C-alpha cells in the first residue's frame, strides 16, 4: 500500500511540475550551425513596452542567453530582436449549478436554472528572434503567449517565467 501511495504522489508532483500556463512555440532554420554562435546583441527597436516591463524582459532574456554561454558583444554572432503584443480575450462561461426537477428525476420534465457570464482581459505575448548577424537571416524564433497584462503583480512573476520557458528550447535539439 505504501508503494502505491509513493508512486501516486510522484506521478501527481511530476504532472504538476510539467504544467505551464503559457503557450510556447519555437522554430529554427535546420541549416543553422548553433554551435558557432558565441555572442549576441539586443535590438529593442520593436519592443513596445513600458520601461518597467521592458527592463523585466531584457534582464531575464540577457540572463537566459548568458546561461546558454553567449556573451554581449558590439560585433555579435547573433542579433536578438524582441517584440511584444497583446490581444483582448473574452471568455464565456456557462454553469448549471442548481435546478428544480419534476417528474422523472434529472432526466424528466421540469425547470432548471443556469448562469452565463463573461470575463474580458488582455493576454500578452513575447516574440524572440535570433538573427545571424553575418547573413541577416532569422535562425531561431520563440513565441510565448499567456501573460496576464492587466495585473502588474502577475506580469512581475510571469515575464521571467515565460522567457525561461521560451529559452528552454535554445539551442534546438536536432531530430535524428
Buried (B, 14 or more C-beta within 10 A) or exposed (E): EEEEEEEEEEEEEEEEEEEBEBEBEBEBBEEBEBEEBEBBBBBBEEBEBEEEBBEBBBEBBBEBBEEEEBEEEEEBBBBBBBBBBBEEEEEEEEEEEEEEEEEEEEEEEEEEEEEEEEEEBEBBBBBBBBBBBEEEEBBBBBBBBBBBBEEEEBBEEBBBBBBBBBBEBBBBEEEE
